[in-house]
Amino acid sequence: MEDTLNKFIEELEKNPPEDKNNGYKNLMNDLIEVVKEAKDFEFDDFRNEKYAMPKVELRNKLLKLAQNVVNGRYDN
């Protein structure tokens, strides 16, 4: 699974096509951040080293992504 995540992260980090409002770039950067933390077990209850309540933090990050959609952060 880690190999799959590494390949996914590498793909996301490639230079995306230019868009005038940076919506695509913002989306890719935000997704990369969440995927990297997942890869590093930061949302695991026992292996994380970053958050006291990792599942709550994961939920907050996903809610923020959803709110960014509503607010237009990812619009092109």
N, CA, C and O atoms as a Tripos MOL2 file, in Angstrom:
@<TRIPOS>MOLECULE
protein
  304   303    76     0     0
PROTEIN
NO_CHARGES

@<TRIPOS>ATOM
      1 N           0.8170   -1.1860    0.0000 N.3       1 MET1
      2 CA          0.0000    0.0000    0.0000 C.3       1 MET1
      3 C           0.8660    1.2590    0.0000 C.2       1 MET1
      4 O           0.5360    2.2430   -0.6620 O.2       1 MET1
      5 N           1.9730    1.2270    0.7420 N.am      2 GLU2
      6 CA          2.8360    2.4060    0.8110 C.3       2 GLU2
      7 C           3.3870    2.7570   -0.5660 C.2       2 GLU2
      8 O           3.5150    3.9330   -0.9070 O.2       2 GLU2
      9 N           3.7140    1.7340   -1.3580 N.am      3 ASP3
     10 CA          4.2090    1.9730   -2.7080 C.3       3 ASP3
     11 C           3.1570    2.6970   -3.5460 C.2       3 ASP3
     12 O           3.4820    3.6050   -4.3100 O.2       3 ASP3
     13 N           1.9050    2.2920   -3.4010 N.am      4 THR4
     14 CA          0.8060    2.9330   -4.1250 C.3       4 THR4
     15 C           0.6630    4.3860   -3.7020 C.2       4 THR4
     16 O           0.4780    5.2620   -4.5470 O.2       4 THR4
     17 N           0.7470    4.6520   -2.4000 N.am      5 LEU5
     18 CA          0.6510    6.0320   -1.9150 C.3       5 LEU5
     19 C           1.8160    6.8740   -2.4130 C.2       5 LEU5
     20 O           1.6270    8.0290   -2.7930 O.2       5 LEU5
     21 N           3.0150    6.3070   -2.4160 N.am      6 ASN6
     22 CA          4.1740    7.0520   -2.9230 C.3       6 ASN6
     23 C           3.9950    7.4210   -4.3800 C.2       6 ASN6
     24 O           4.2960    8.5480   -4.7750 O.2       6 ASN6
     25 N           3.5120    6.4920   -5.1850 N.am      7 LYS7
     26 CA          3.2710    6.7800   -6.6020 C.3       7 LYS7
     27 C           2.2000    7.8390   -6.7660 C.2       7 LYS7
     28 O           2.3110    8.7190   -7.6190 O.2       7 LYS7
     29 N           1.1560    7.7540   -5.9430 N.am      8 PHE8
     30 CA          0.0770    8.7440   -5.9800 C.3       8 PHE8
     31 C           0.6150   10.1350   -5.6390 C.2       8 PHE8
     32 O           0.2990   11.1100   -6.3200 O.2       8 PHE8
     33 N           1.4150   10.2190   -4.5970 N.am      9 ILE9
     34 CA          1.9920   11.4980   -4.1920 C.3       9 ILE9
     35 C           2.9000   12.0490   -5.2920 C.2       9 ILE9
     36 O           2.8590   13.2420   -5.5920 O.2       9 ILE9
     37 N           3.7060   11.1950   -5.8840 N.am     10 GLU10
     38 CA          4.5900   11.6300   -6.9680 C.3      10 GLU10
     39 C           3.7860   12.1930   -8.1340 C.2      10 GLU10
     40 O           4.1560   13.2170   -8.7070 O.2      10 GLU10
     41 N           2.6950   11.5320   -8.4850 N.am     11 GLU11
     42 CA          1.8410   12.0190   -9.5680 C.3      11 GLU11
     43 C           1.2360   13.3790   -9.2310 C.2      11 GLU11
     44 O           1.2080   14.2800  -10.0690 O.2      11 GLU11
     45 N           0.7550   13.5180   -8.0060 N.am     12 LEU12
     46 CA          0.1380   14.7760   -7.5950 C.3      12 LEU12
     47 C           1.1360   15.9200   -7.5750 C.2      12 LEU12
     48 O           0.7690   17.0680   -7.8250 O.2      12 LEU12
     49 N           2.3940   15.6190   -7.2810 N.am     13 GLU13
     50 CA          3.4040   16.6640   -7.1780 C.3      13 GLU13
     51 C           3.9400   17.1280   -8.5290 C.2      13 GLU13
     52 O           4.6260   18.1480   -8.5940 O.2      13 GLU13
     53 N           3.6490   16.4180   -9.5880 N.am     14 LYS14
     54 CA          4.0790   16.8630  -10.9080 C.3      14 LYS14
     55 C           3.4280   18.2040  -11.2210 C.2      14 LYS14
     56 O           2.3440   18.5090  -10.7230 O.2      14 LYS14
     57 N           4.0770   18.9760  -12.0240 N.am     15 ASN15
     58 CA          3.5370   20.2910  -12.3630 C.3      15 ASN15
     59 C           2.1830   20.1560  -13.0580 C.2      15 ASN15
     60 O           2.0900   19.5990  -14.1520 O.2      15 ASN15
     61 N           1.1430   20.6680  -12.4190 N.am     16 PRO16
     62 CA         -0.1790   20.6040  -13.0400 C.3      16 PRO16
     63 C          -0.3070   21.6520  -14.1430 C.2      16 PRO16
     64 O           0.4970   22.5820  -14.2100 O.2      16 PRO16
     65 N          -1.3090   21.5080  -15.0060 N.am     17 PRO17
     66 CA         -1.5270   22.5290  -16.0270 C.3      17 PRO17
     67 C          -1.8150   23.8770  -15.3690 C.2      17 PRO17
     68 O          -2.4000   23.9430  -14.2870 O.2      17 PRO17
     69 N          -1.3990   24.9350  -16.0320 N.am     18 GLU18
     70 CA         -1.6510   26.2800  -15.4960 C.3      18 GLU18
     71 C          -3.1400   26.5870  -15.5410 C.2      18 GLU18
     72 O          -3.8280   26.2350  -16.4980 O.2      18 GLU18
     73 N          -3.6260   27.2410  -14.5070 N.am     19 ASP19
     74 CA         -4.9940   27.7420  -14.5160 C.3      19 ASP19
     75 C          -4.9540   29.1350  -13.8940 C.2      19 ASP19
     76 O          -4.1970   29.3800  -12.9550 O.2      19 ASP19
     77 N          -5.7570   30.0290  -14.4100 N.am     20 LYS20
     78 CA         -5.6210   31.4440  -14.0670 C.3      20 LYS20
     79 C          -5.8760   31.7550  -12.5950 C.2      20 LYS20
     80 O          -5.3090   32.7180  -12.0790 O.2      20 LYS20
     81 N          -6.6930   30.9890  -11.9120 N.am     21 ASN21
     82 CA         -6.9920   31.2640  -10.5090 C.3      21 ASN21
     83 C          -6.2910   30.3200   -9.5450 C.2      21 ASN21
     84 O          -6.5290   30.3670   -8.3390 O.2      21 ASN21
     85 N          -5.4250   29.4620  -10.0780 N.am     22 ASN22
     86 CA         -4.6840   28.4860   -9.2620 C.3      22 ASN22
     87 C          -5.5840   27.4970   -8.5340 C.2      22 ASN22
     88 O          -5.1530   26.8900   -7.5530 O.2      22 ASN22
     89 N          -6.8040   27.3210   -8.9800 N.am     23 GLY23
     90 CA         -7.7180   26.3890   -8.3230 C.3      23 GLY23
     91 C          -7.2180   24.9640   -8.3460 C.2      23 GLY23
     92 O          -7.2730   24.2660   -7.3330 O.2      23 GLY23
     93 N          -6.7270   24.5240   -9.5040 N.am     24 TYR24
     94 CA         -6.2180   23.1540   -9.6220 C.3      24 TYR24
     95 C          -4.9820   22.9710   -8.7500 C.2      24 TYR24
     96 O          -4.8430   21.9570   -8.0670 O.2      24 TYR24
     97 N          -4.0880   23.9520   -8.7740 N.am     25 LYS25
     98 CA         -2.8780   23.8930   -7.9630 C.3      25 LYS25
     99 C          -3.2300   23.8510   -6.4730 C.2      25 LYS25
    100 O          -2.6330   23.0800   -5.7210 O.2      25 LYS25
    101 N          -4.1790   24.6570   -6.0480 N.am     26 ASN26
    102 CA         -4.6080   24.6540   -4.6500 C.3      26 ASN26
    103 C          -5.1680   23.2930   -4.2500 C.2      26 ASN26
    104 O          -4.8570   22.7790   -3.1750 O.2      26 ASN26
    105 N          -5.9870   22.7170   -5.1130 N.am     27 LEU27
    106 CA         -6.5660   21.4060   -4.8310 C.3      27 LEU27
    107 C          -5.4770   20.3500   -4.6910 C.2      27 LEU27
    108 O          -5.4840   19.5730   -3.7360 O.2      27 LEU27
    109 N          -4.5430   20.3170   -5.6340 N.am     28 MET28
    110 CA         -3.4700   19.3260   -5.5870 C.3      28 MET28
    111 C          -2.6190   19.5020   -4.3340 C.2      28 MET28
    112 O          -2.2670   18.5170   -3.6850 O.2      28 MET28
    113 N          -2.2850   20.7390   -3.9870 N.am     29 ASN29
    114 CA         -1.4720   20.9770   -2.7870 C.3      29 ASN29
    115 C          -2.1940   20.5210   -1.5250 C.2      29 ASN29
    116 O          -1.5820   19.9080   -0.6500 O.2      29 ASN29
    117 N          -3.4770   20.8100   -1.4220 N.am     30 ASP30
    118 CA         -4.2400   20.4090   -0.2390 C.3      30 ASP30
    119 C          -4.3770   18.8910   -0.1540 C.2      30 ASP30
    120 O          -4.2860   18.3200    0.9320 O.2      30 ASP30
    121 N          -4.5930   18.2390   -1.2910 N.am     31 LEU31
    122 CA         -4.6830   16.7750   -1.2990 C.3      31 LEU31
    123 C          -3.3490   16.1390   -0.9490 C.2      31 LEU31
    124 O          -3.3040   15.1600   -0.2040 O.2      31 LEU31
    125 N          -2.2620   16.6860   -1.4790 N.am     32 ILE32
    126 CA         -0.9290   16.1660   -1.1740 C.3      32 ILE32
    127 C          -0.6710   16.2170    0.3240 C.2      32 ILE32
    128 O          -0.1380   15.2700    0.9010 O.2      32 ILE32
    129 N          -1.0480   17.3230    0.9490 N.am     33 GLU33
    130 CA         -0.8310   17.4780    2.3910 C.3      33 GLU33
    131 C          -1.5420   16.3820    3.1810 C.2      33 GLU33
    132 O          -0.9540   15.7870    4.0840 O.2      33 GLU33
    133 N          -2.7960   16.1140    2.8490 N.am     34 VAL34
    134 CA         -3.5640   15.0920    3.5670 C.3      34 VAL34
    135 C          -3.0060   13.6990    3.2820 C.2      34 VAL34
    136 O          -2.8800   12.8860    4.1980 O.2      34 VAL34
    137 N          -2.6740   13.4190    2.0340 N.am     35 VAL35
    138 CA         -2.1530   12.0990    1.6760 C.3      35 VAL35
    139 C          -0.8030   11.8420    2.3380 C.2      35 VAL35
    140 O          -0.5490   10.7340    2.8120 O.2      35 VAL35
    141 N           0.0630   12.8510    2.3750 N.am     36 LYS36
    142 CA          1.3670   12.6730    3.0260 C.3      36 LYS36
    143 C           1.1920   12.3660    4.5120 C.2      36 LYS36
    144 O           1.8800   11.5020    5.0540 O.2      36 LYS36
    145 N           0.2800   13.0670    5.1650 N.am     37 GLU37
    146 CA          0.0480   12.7900    6.5840 C.3      37 GLU37
    147 C          -0.5370   11.3980    6.7930 C.2      37 GLU37
    148 O          -0.1950   10.7210    7.7630 O.2      37 GLU37
    149 N          -1.4050   10.9730    5.9040 N.am     38 ALA38
    150 CA         -1.9590    9.6200    6.0030 C.3      38 ALA38
    151 C          -0.8480    8.5960    5.8110 C.2      38 ALA38
    152 O          -0.7850    7.6040    6.5390 O.2      38 ALA38
    153 N           0.0230    8.8280    4.8430 N.am     39 LYS39
    154 CA          1.1400    7.9300    4.5790 C.3      39 LYS39
    155 C           2.0600    7.8200    5.7900 C.2      39 LYS39
    156 O           2.6120    6.7530    6.0570 O.2      39 LYS39
    157 N           2.2240    8.9090    6.5150 N.am     40 ASP40
    158 CA          3.0880    8.9430    7.6930 C.3      40 ASP40
    159 C           2.3620    8.5220    8.9730 C.2      40 ASP40
    160 O           2.8780    8.7190   10.0730 O.2      40 ASP40
    161 N           1.1710    7.9450    8.8300 N.am     41 PHE41
    162 CA          0.3700    7.4240    9.9440 C.3      41 PHE41
    163 C          -0.0740    8.5030   10.9360 C.2      41 PHE41
    164 O          -0.3320    8.1960   12.1000 O.2      41 PHE41
    165 N          -0.1650    9.7510   10.4990 N.am     42 GLU42
    166 CA         -0.5450   10.8210   11.4210 C.3      42 GLU42
    167 C          -2.0250   10.7780   11.8130 C.2      42 GLU42
    168 O          -2.4380   11.4830   12.7330 O.2      42 GLU42
    169 N          -2.8200    9.9630   11.1270 N.am     43 PHE43
    170 CA         -4.2230    9.8200   11.5040 C.3      43 PHE43
    171 C          -4.4930    8.4690   12.1630 C.2      43 PHE43
    172 O          -5.6460    8.1080   12.3990 O.2      43 PHE43
    173 N          -3.4280    7.7250   12.4590 N.am     44 ASP44
    174 CA         -3.5220    6.4450   13.1470 C.3      44 ASP44
    175 C          -3.5480    6.7040   14.6520 C.2      44 ASP44
    176 O          -2.7730    7.5150   15.1590 O.2      44 ASP44
    177 N          -4.4290    6.0220   15.3560 N.am     45 ASP45
    178 CA         -4.5900    6.2600   16.7900 C.3      45 ASP45
    179 C          -3.3420    5.9480   17.6060 C.2      45 ASP45
    180 O          -3.1310    6.5510   18.6580 O.2      45 ASP45
    181 N          -2.5110    5.0200   17.1410 N.am     46 PHE46
    182 CA         -1.3850    4.5790   17.9530 C.3      46 PHE46
    183 C          -0.0200    4.9320   17.3660 C.2      46 PHE46
    184 O           0.9640    5.0130   18.1010 O.2      46 PHE46
    185 N           0.0510    5.1400   16.0590 N.am     47 ARG47
    186 CA          1.3520    5.3880   15.4440 C.3      47 ARG47
    187 C           1.6240    6.8510   15.1370 C.2      47 ARG47
    188 O           2.7390    7.1900   14.7420 O.2      47 ARG47
    189 N           0.6420    7.7280   15.3060 N.am     48 ASN48
    190 CA          0.8680    9.1280   14.9630 C.3      48 ASN48
    191 C           1.7630    9.7940   15.9930 C.2      48 ASN48
    192 O           1.8180    9.3820   17.1520 O.2      48 ASN48
    193 N           2.4600   10.8260   15.5520 N.am     49 GLU49
    194 CA          3.3470   11.5830   16.4320 C.3      49 GLU49
    195 C           2.9720   13.0620   16.4570 C.2      49 GLU49
    196 O           3.7000   13.8820   17.0170 O.2      49 GLU49
    197 N           1.8480   13.3960   15.8580 N.am     50 LYS50
    198 CA          1.5320   14.7960   15.6410 C.3      50 LYS50
    199 C           0.2720   15.2680   16.3620 C.2      50 LYS50
    200 O           0.2310   16.4000   16.8450 O.2      50 LYS50
    201 N          -0.7450   14.4330   16.4420 N.am     51 TYR51
    202 CA         -2.0490   14.8740   16.9310 C.3      51 TYR51
    203 C          -2.4930   14.0520   18.1430 C.2      51 TYR51
    204 O          -2.3130   12.8350   18.1780 O.2      51 TYR51
    205 N          -3.0710   14.7290   19.1330 N.am     52 ALA52
    206 CA         -3.6090   14.0390   20.3050 C.3      52 ALA52
    207 C          -4.8570   13.2350   19.9380 C.2      52 ALA52
    208 O          -5.0980   12.1570   20.4810 O.2      52 ALA52
    209 N          -5.6440   13.7760   19.0090 N.am     53 MET53
    210 CA         -6.8600   13.0960   18.5530 C.3      53 MET53
    211 C          -6.8230   13.0250   17.0200 C.2      53 MET53
    212 O          -7.4220   13.8640   16.3470 O.2      53 MET53
    213 N          -6.1310   12.0380   16.4740 N.am     54 PRO54
    214 CA         -5.8920   11.9980   15.0350 C.3      54 PRO54
    215 C          -7.1490   11.8860   14.1740 C.2      54 PRO54
    216 O          -7.2020   12.4780   13.0960 O.2      54 PRO54
    217 N          -8.1550   11.1470   14.6190 N.am     55 LYS55
    218 CA         -9.3670   11.0060   13.8030 C.3      55 LYS55
    219 C         -10.1430   12.3280   13.7570 C.2      55 LYS55
    220 O         -10.7480   12.6670   12.7410 O.2      55 LYS55
    221 N         -10.1160   13.0590   14.8590 N.am     56 VAL56
    222 CA        -10.7550   14.3750   14.8850 C.3      56 VAL56
    223 C         -10.0220   15.3110   13.9270 C.2      56 VAL56
    224 O         -10.6500   16.0870   13.2070 O.2      56 VAL56
    225 N          -8.7090   15.2350   13.9230 N.am     57 GLU57
    226 CA         -7.9200   16.0780   13.0240 C.3      57 GLU57
    227 C          -8.1790   15.7210   11.5650 C.2      57 GLU57
    228 O          -8.2950   16.6060   10.7180 O.2      57 GLU57
    229 N          -8.2700   14.4310   11.2730 N.am     58 LEU58
    230 CA         -8.5940   14.0070    9.9080 C.3      58 LEU58
    231 C          -9.9500   14.5540    9.4980 C.2      58 LEU58
    232 O         -10.0970   15.0890    8.3990 O.2      58 LEU58
    233 N         -10.9250   14.4270   10.3570 N.am     59 ARG59
    234 CA        -12.2630   14.9500   10.0640 C.3      59 ARG59
    235 C         -12.2030   16.4490    9.8050 C.2      59 ARG59
    236 O         -12.8220   16.9380    8.8600 O.2      59 ARG59
    237 N         -11.4710   17.1760   10.6250 N.am     60 ASN60
    238 CA        -11.3510   18.6260   10.4470 C.3      60 ASN60
    239 C         -10.7050   18.9800    9.1070 C.2      60 ASN60
    240 O         -11.1380   19.9150    8.4320 O.2      60 ASN60
    241 N          -9.6790   18.2370    8.7300 N.am     61 LYS61
    242 CA         -9.0170   18.5030    7.4520 C.3      61 LYS61
    243 C          -9.9580   18.2190    6.2740 C.2      61 LYS61
    244 O          -9.9910   18.9800    5.3070 O.2      61 LYS61
    245 N         -10.7140   17.1320    6.3580 N.am     62 LEU62
    246 CA        -11.6520   16.8140    5.2800 C.3      62 LEU62
    247 C         -12.7890   17.8260    5.2140 C.2      62 LEU62
    248 O         -13.2340   18.1940    4.1270 O.2      62 LEU62
    249 N         -13.2590   18.2750    6.3780 N.am     63 LEU63
    250 CA        -14.2900   19.3230    6.3870 C.3      63 LEU63
    251 C         -13.7490   20.6220    5.7990 C.2      63 LEU63
    252 O         -14.4680   21.3420    5.1060 O.2      63 LEU63
    253 N         -12.4830   20.9190    6.0750 N.am     64 LYS64
    254 CA        -11.8780   22.1240    5.5000 C.3      64 LYS64
    255 C         -11.8100   22.0190    3.9830 C.2      64 LYS64
    256 O         -12.0810   22.9910    3.2790 O.2      64 LYS64
    257 N         -11.4490   20.8390    3.4740 N.am     65 LEU65
    258 CA        -11.4370   20.6340    2.0190 C.3      65 LEU65
    259 C         -12.8290   20.8640    1.4330 C.2      65 LEU65
    260 O         -12.9760   21.5180    0.4010 O.2      65 LEU65
    261 N         -13.8330   20.3270    2.0930 N.am     66 ALA66
    262 CA        -15.2090   20.5050    1.6180 C.3      66 ALA66
    263 C         -15.6090   21.9790    1.6440 C.2      66 ALA66
    264 O         -16.2600   22.4640    0.7190 O.2      66 ALA66
    265 N         -15.2250   22.6810    2.6900 N.am     67 GLN67
    266 CA        -15.5570   24.1060    2.7830 C.3      67 GLN67
    267 C         -14.8090   24.9100    1.7220 C.2      67 GLN67
    268 O         -15.3320   25.8980    1.2050 O.2      67 GLN67
    269 N         -13.5870   24.4880    1.3980 N.am     68 ASN68
    270 CA        -12.8380   25.1470    0.3290 C.3      68 ASN68
    271 C         -13.5550   25.0320   -1.0070 C.2      68 ASN68
    272 O         -13.4990   25.9490   -1.8260 O.2      68 ASN68
    273 N         -14.2270   23.9140   -1.2300 N.am     69 VAL69
    274 CA        -15.0180   23.7490   -2.4580 C.3      69 VAL69
    275 C         -16.1360   24.7840   -2.4770 C.2      69 VAL69
    276 O         -16.3500   25.4590   -3.4840 O.2      69 VAL69
    277 N         -16.8420   24.9050   -1.3660 N.am     70 VAL70
    278 CA        -17.9610   25.8540   -1.2610 C.3      70 VAL70
    279 C         -17.4420   27.2870   -1.4560 C.2      70 VAL70
    280 O         -18.0820   28.0960   -2.1280 O.2      70 VAL70
    281 N         -16.2860   27.5920   -0.8680 N.am     71 ASN71
    282 CA        -15.7460   28.9460   -0.9230 C.3      71 ASN71
    283 C         -15.0570   29.2780   -2.2520 C.2      71 ASN71
    284 O         -14.6670   30.4250   -2.4720 O.2      71 ASN71
    285 N         -14.9070   28.2960   -3.1310 N.am     72 GLY72
    286 CA        -14.3290   28.5560   -4.4370 C.3      72 GLY72
    287 C         -12.8060   28.4770   -4.5140 C.2      72 GLY72
    288 O         -12.2220   28.8980   -5.5130 O.2      72 GLY72
    289 N         -12.1640   27.9550   -3.4980 N.am     73 ARG73
    290 CA        -10.6940   27.8740   -3.5100 C.3      73 ARG73
    291 C         -10.1830   27.0360   -4.6830 C.2      73 ARG73
    292 O          -9.0800   27.2740   -5.1760 O.2      73 ARG73
    293 N         -10.9580   26.0780   -5.1250 N.am     74 TYR74
    294 CA        -10.5140   25.1810   -6.1850 C.3      74 TYR74
    295 C         -11.0950   25.5220   -7.5530 C.2      74 TYR74
    296 O         -10.9470   24.7530   -8.5020 O.2      74 TYR74
    297 N         -11.7490   26.6640   -7.6560 N.am     75 ASP75
    298 CA        -12.2930   27.0860   -8.9480 C.3      75 ASP75
    299 C         -11.1740   27.4700   -9.9060 C.2      75 ASP75
    300 O         -10.1540   28.0270   -9.5000 O.2      75 ASP75
    301 N         -11.3770   27.1660  -11.1710 N.am     76 ASN76
    302 CA        -10.3770   27.5010  -12.1930 C.3      76 ASN76
    303 C         -10.6740   28.8390  -12.7900 C.2      76 ASN76
    304 O          -9.9460   29.2980  -13.6700 O.2      76 ASN76
@<TRIPOS>BOND
     1     1     2 1
     2     2     3 1
     3     3     4 2
     4     3     5 am
     5     5     6 1
     6     6     7 1
     7     7     8 2
     8     7     9 am
     9     9    10 1
    10    10    11 1
    11    11    12 2
    12    11    13 am
    13    13    14 1
    14    14    15 1
    15    15    16 2
    16    15    17 am
    17    17    18 1
    18    18    19 1
    19    19    20 2
    20    19    21 am
    21    21    22 1
    22    22    23 1
    23    23    24 2
    24    23    25 am
    25    25    26 1
    26    26    27 1
    27    27    28 2
    28    27    29 am
    29    29    30 1
    30    30    31 1
    31    31    32 2
    32    31    33 am
    33    33    34 1
    34    34    35 1
    35    35    36 2
    36    35    37 am
    37    37    38 1
    38    38    39 1
    39    39    40 2
    40    39    41 am
    41    41    42 1
    42    42    43 1
    43    43    44 2
    44    43    45 am
    45    45    46 1
    46    46    47 1
    47    47    48 2
    48    47    49 am
    49    49    50 1
    50    50    51 1
    51    51    52 2
    52    51    53 am
    53    53    54 1
    54    54    55 1
    55    55    56 2
    56    55    57 am
    57    57    58 1
    58    58    59 1
    59    59    60 2
    60    59    61 am
    61    61    62 1
    62    62    63 1
    63    63    64 2
    64    63    65 am
    65    65    66 1
    66    66    67 1
    67    67    68 2
    68    67    69 am
    69    69    70 1
    70    70    71 1
    71    71    72 2
    72    71    73 am
    73    73    74 1
    74    74    75 1
    75    75    76 2
    76    75    77 am
    77    77    78 1
    78    78    79 1
    79    79    80 2
    80    79    81 am
    81    81    82 1
    82    82    83 1
    83    83    84 2
    84    83    85 am
    85    85    86 1
    86    86    87 1
    87    87    88 2
    88    87    89 am
    89    89    90 1
    90    90    91 1
    91    91    92 2
    92    91    93 am
    93    93    94 1
    94    94    95 1
    95    95    96 2
    96    95    97 am
    97    97    98 1
    98    98    99 1
    99    99   100 2
   100    99   101 am
   101   101   102 1
   102   102   103 1
   103   103   104 2
   104   103   105 am
   105   105   106 1
   106   106   107 1
   107   107   108 2
   108   107   109 am
   109   109   110 1
   110   110   111 1
   111   111   112 2
   112   111   113 am
   113   113   114 1
   114   114   115 1
   115   115   116 2
   116   115   117 am
   117   117   118 1
   118   118   119 1
   119   119   120 2
   120   119   121 am
   121   121   122 1
   122   122   123 1
   123   123   124 2
   124   123   125 am
   125   125   126 1
   126   126   127 1
   127   127   128 2
   128   127   129 am
   129   129   130 1
   130   130   131 1
   131   131   132 2
   132   131   133 am
   133   133   134 1
   134   134   135 1
   135   135   136 2
   136   135   137 am
   137   137   138 1
   138   138   139 1
   139   139   140 2
   140   139   141 am
   141   141   142 1
   142   142   143 1
   143   143   144 2
   144   143   145 am
   145   145   146 1
   146   146   147 1
   147   147   148 2
   148   147   149 am
   149   149   150 1
   150   150   151 1
   151   151   152 2
   152   151   153 am
   153   153   154 1
   154   154   155 1
   155   155   156 2
   156   155   157 am
   157   157   158 1
   158   158   159 1
   159   159   160 2
   160   159   161 am
   161   161   162 1
   162   162   163 1
   163   163   164 2
   164   163   165 am
   165   165   166 1
   166   166   167 1
   167   167   168 2
   168   167   169 am
   169   169   170 1
   170   170   171 1
   171   171   172 2
   172   171   173 am
   173   173   174 1
   174   174   175 1
   175   175   176 2
   176   175   177 am
   177   177   178 1
   178   178   179 1
   179   179   180 2
   180   179   181 am
   181   181   182 1
   182   182   183 1
   183   183   184 2
   184   183   185 am
   185   185   186 1
   186   186   187 1
   187   187   188 2
   188   187   189 am
   189   189   190 1
   190   190   191 1
   191   191   192 2
   192   191   193 am
   193   193   194 1
   194   194   195 1
   195   195   196 2
   196   195   197 am
   197   197   198 1
   198   198   199 1
   199   199   200 2
   200   199   201 am
   201   201   202 1
   202   202   203 1
   203   203   204 2
   204   203   205 am
   205   205   206 1
   206   206   207 1
   207   207   208 2
   208   207   209 am
   209   209   210 1
   210   210   211 1
   211   211   212 2
   212   211   213 am
   213   213   214 1
   214   214   215 1
   215   215   216 2
   216   215   217 am
   217   217   218 1
   218   218   219 1
   219   219   220 2
   220   219   221 am
   221   221   222 1
   222   222   223 1
   223   223   224 2
   224   223   225 am
   225   225   226 1
   226   226   227 1
   227   227   228 2
   228   227   229 am
   229   229   230 1
   230   230   231 1
   231   231   232 2
   232   231   233 am
   233   233   234 1
   234   234   235 1
   235   235   236 2
   236   235   237 am
   237   237   238 1
   238   238   239 1
   239   239   240 2
   240   239   241 am
   241   241   242 1
   242   242   243 1
   243   243   244 2
   244   243   245 am
   245   245   246 1
   246   246   247 1
   247   247   248 2
   248   247   249 am
   249   249   250 1
   250   250   251 1
   251   251   252 2
   252   251   253 am
   253   253   254 1
   254   254   255 1
   255   255   256 2
   256   255   257 am
   257   257   258 1
   258   258   259 1
   259   259   260 2
   260   259   261 am
   261   261   262 1
   262   262   263 1
   263   263   264 2
   264   263   265 am
   265   265   266 1
   266   266   267 1
   267   267   268 2
   268   267   269 am
   269   269   270 1
   270   270   271 1
   271   271   272 2
   272   271   273 am
   273   273   274 1
   274   274   275 1
   275   275   276 2
   276   275   277 am
   277   277   278 1
   278   278   279 1
   279   279   280 2
   280   279   281 am
   281   281   282 1
   282   282   283 1
   283   283   284 2
   284   283   285 am
   285   285   286 1
   286   286   287 1
   287   287   288 2
   288   287   289 am
   289   289   290 1
   290   290   291 1
   291   291   292 2
   292   291   293 am
   293   293   294 1
   294   294   295 1
   295   295   296 2
   296   295   297 am
   297   297   298 1
   298   298   299 1
   299   299   300 2
   300   299   301 am
   301   301   302 1
   302   302   303 1
   303   303   304 2
@<TRIPOS>SUBSTRUCTURE
     1 MET1         2 RESIDUE 1 A MET
     2 GLU2         6 RESIDUE 1 A GLU
     3 ASP3        10 RESIDUE 1 A ASP
     4 THR4        14 RESIDUE 1 A THR
     5 LEU5        18 RESIDUE 1 A LEU
     6 ASN6        22 RESIDUE 1 A ASN
     7 LYS7        26 RESIDUE 1 A LYS
     8 PHE8        30 RESIDUE 1 A PHE
     9 ILE9        34 RESIDUE 1 A ILE
    10 GLU10       38 RESIDUE 1 A GLU
    11 GLU11       42 RESIDUE 1 A GLU
    12 LEU12       46 RESIDUE 1 A LEU
    13 GLU13       50 RESIDUE 1 A GLU
    14 LYS14       54 RESIDUE 1 A LYS
    15 ASN15       58 RESIDUE 1 A ASN
    16 PRO16       62 RESIDUE 1 A PRO
    17 PRO17       66 RESIDUE 1 A PRO
    18 GLU18       70 RESIDUE 1 A GLU
    19 ASP19       74 RESIDUE 1 A ASP
    20 LYS20       78 RESIDUE 1 A LYS
    21 ASN21       82 RESIDUE 1 A ASN
    22 ASN22       86 RESIDUE 1 A ASN
    23 GLY23       90 RESIDUE 1 A GLY
    24 TYR24       94 RESIDUE 1 A TYR
    25 LYS25       98 RESIDUE 1 A LYS
    26 ASN26      102 RESIDUE 1 A ASN
    27 LEU27      106 RESIDUE 1 A LEU
    28 MET28      110 RESIDUE 1 A MET
    29 ASN29      114 RESIDUE 1 A ASN
    30 ASP30      118 RESIDUE 1 A ASP
    31 LEU31      122 RESIDUE 1 A LEU
    32 ILE32      126 RESIDUE 1 A ILE
    33 GLU33      130 RESIDUE 1 A GLU
    34 VAL34      134 RESIDUE 1 A VAL
    35 VAL35      138 RESIDUE 1 A VAL
    36 LYS36      142 RESIDUE 1 A LYS
    37 GLU37      146 RESIDUE 1 A GLU
    38 ALA38      150 RESIDUE 1 A ALA
    39 LYS39      154 RESIDUE 1 A LYS
    40 ASP40      158 RESIDUE 1 A ASP
    41 PHE41      162 RESIDUE 1 A PHE
    42 GLU42      166 RESIDUE 1 A GLU
    43 PHE43      170 RESIDUE 1 A PHE
    44 ASP44      174 RESIDUE 1 A ASP
    45 ASP45      178 RESIDUE 1 A ASP
    46 PHE46      182 RESIDUE 1 A PHE
    47 ARG47      186 RESIDUE 1 A ARG
    48 ASN48      190 RESIDUE 1 A ASN
    49 GLU49      194 RESIDUE 1 A GLU
    50 LYS50      198 RESIDUE 1 A LYS
    51 TYR51      202 RESIDUE 1 A TYR
    52 ALA52      206 RESIDUE 1 A ALA
    53 MET53      210 RESIDUE 1 A MET
    54 PRO54      214 RESIDUE 1 A PRO
    55 LYS55      218 RESIDUE 1 A LYS
    56 VAL56      222 RESIDUE 1 A VAL
    57 GLU57      226 RESIDUE 1 A GLU
    58 LEU58      230 RESIDUE 1 A LEU
    59 ARG59      234 RESIDUE 1 A ARG
    60 ASN60      238 RESIDUE 1 A ASN
    61 LYS61      242 RESIDUE 1 A LYS
    62 LEU62      246 RESIDUE 1 A LEU
    63 LEU63      250 RESIDUE 1 A LEU
    64 LYS64      254 RESIDUE 1 A LYS
    65 LEU65      258 RESIDUE 1 A LEU
    66 ALA66      262 RESIDUE 1 A ALA
    67 GLN67      266 RESIDUE 1 A GLN
    68 ASN68      270 RESIDUE 1 A ASN
    69 VAL69      274 RESIDUE 1 A VAL
    70 VAL70      278 RESIDUE 1 A VAL
    71 ASN71      282 RESIDUE 1 A ASN
    72 GLY72      286 RESIDUE 1 A GLY
    73 ARG73      290 RESIDUE 1 A ARG
    74 TYR74      294 RESIDUE 1 A TYR
    75 ASP75      298 RESIDUE 1 A ASP
    76 ASN76      302 RESIDUE 1 A ASN
